[in-house]
Amino acid sequence: MRGSTRVGTLALSFAALAACAADAPPAAPLAPAVVSPETTLASLASVTEAALADAASRTGLARDALKVLSAEAVTWSDGSLGCPRPGMMYTQALVPGYRVRIQAGGQVLDYHAGRSGRPALCPAERSVEPIPADASRA
């Protein structure tokens, strides 16, 4: 008898929850995130500054000896952010992010980042190009 009482109590509890949910007003849809050009530029600037700081620290060169070859907002083809590690699996979705290329003496340092992350140096042998800008809009 105890087992059937529990089942009955659970059924009543679910029925009560369903009735409450039916009386509740519908949830408002989430507003889409708005990214203004100023936000994108500020984020690109902060990623570029962080990449320059890392390049100076990593190479021992003064910041004024470093040259930013390119700094751009890009779309990566997956969660590896264009720098896949062998044997790893990544989210298979387009990921907005940034790519900053810095000349430090005779070498070019390639930094990849997501929109919310810090830039990471990607070794040339692992670096994958971002998807073309026109392909990310399709």
C-alpha positions in Angstrom: 0.0 0.0 0.0 2.9 2.4 0.8 4.2 2.2 -2.8 0.9 3.1 -4.3 0.5 6.1 -1.9 3.9 7.4 -3.1 2.9 7.0 -6.7 -0.4 8.8 -6.0 1.4 11.6 -4.2 3.8 12.1 -7.1 1.0 12.1 -9.6 -0.8 14.8 -7.6 2.4 16.8 -7.3 3.0 16.7 -11.1 -0.6 17.6 -11.7 -0.3 20.6 -9.4 2.9 21.8 -11.1 1.3 21.4 -14.5 -1.7 23.5 -13.4 0.6 26.2 -12.0 2.6 26.3 -15.3 -0.6 26.6 -17.3 -1.6 29.7 -15.3 1.8 31.3 -15.6 2.2 34.0 -18.3 4.4 32.9 -21.2 8.1 33.7 -20.7 9.3 36.7 -22.7 11.7 35.8 -25.5 15.3 36.6 -24.9 16.5 39.7 -26.6 19.1 39.1 -29.2 22.6 40.2 -28.2 23.6 43.5 -29.8 27.2 43.9 -30.8 28.0 47.4 -32.0 31.1 48.2 -34.1 32.5 50.0 -31.0 32.3 46.8 -29.0 33.9 44.8 -31.7 36.7 47.3 -32.1 37.3 47.5 -28.4 37.5 43.7 -28.1 39.8 43.5 -31.1 42.0 46.2 -29.5 42.1 44.3 -26.2 43.0 41.0 -27.9 45.7 42.8 -29.9 47.2 44.4 -26.8 47.2 41.0 -25.0 48.9 39.4 -28.0 51.5 42.1 -28.1 52.2 41.8 -24.4 52.6 38.0 -24.8 54.9 38.4 -27.9 57.1 40.9 -26.0 57.4 38.6 -23.0 57.9 35.4 -25.1 60.6 36.9 -27.4 62.3 39.3 -25.0 61.8 42.1 -27.6 60.6 45.6 -26.7 57.0 46.3 -27.6 58.1 49.0 -30.1 60.2 46.4 -31.9 57.0 44.3 -32.6 54.9 45.0 -35.7 51.2 44.0 -36.0 50.9 42.5 -39.5 47.2 42.0 -39.2 44.5 42.1 -36.5 41.0 41.1 -37.6 37.7 39.6 -36.5 37.3 36.2 -38.1 35.1 33.1 -38.0 36.8 29.9 -37.0 35.4 26.7 -38.6 35.2 24.9 -35.2 36.0 25.0 -31.5 39.7 24.6 -32.0 39.8 28.3 -33.0 42.0 27.4 -36.0 44.6 25.7 -33.9 43.7 22.0 -33.5 45.7 19.7 -31.3 46.3 16.2 -32.6 43.9 13.6 -31.1 41.5 16.3 -29.7 37.8 16.6 -30.6 36.2 20.0 -31.0 32.7 21.5 -31.2 31.7 21.4 -34.8 30.1 24.9 -35.1 31.2 28.2 -36.5 33.0 30.3 -33.8 33.4 34.1 -34.0 36.8 35.2 -32.9 40.0 37.1 -33.7 43.3 36.5 -35.4 46.4 38.7 -34.7 49.6 38.2 -36.6 52.7 39.9 -35.1 56.2 40.2 -36.6 58.8 39.7 -33.9 62.3 40.0 -35.4 62.6 37.3 -38.1 59.5 35.4 -37.0 55.7 35.8 -37.3 53.6 34.9 -34.3 50.1 33.9 -35.0 47.5 34.5 -32.2 44.0 33.0 -32.3 41.2 33.9 -29.9 37.4 33.5 -29.5 35.3 36.5 -28.8 35.3 36.0 -25.1 38.8 34.5 -24.6 42.4 35.5 -24.4 44.6 35.1 -27.4 46.7 32.0 -27.6 49.9 31.6 -29.7 49.3 29.0 -32.4 52.3 27.2 -33.8 52.6 27.5 -37.6 52.4 23.7 -38.1 48.9 23.6 -36.4 47.5 26.9 -37.7 44.4 26.6 -39.9 43.1 29.6 -41.8 39.7 31.1 -40.7 36.8 30.6 -43.0 36.5 33.3 -45.7 34.3 36.3 -44.6 31.7 35.8 -47.4 31.3 32.1 -46.4 30.4 32.9 -42.8 27.4 34.9 -44.0 25.9 32.2 -46.1 
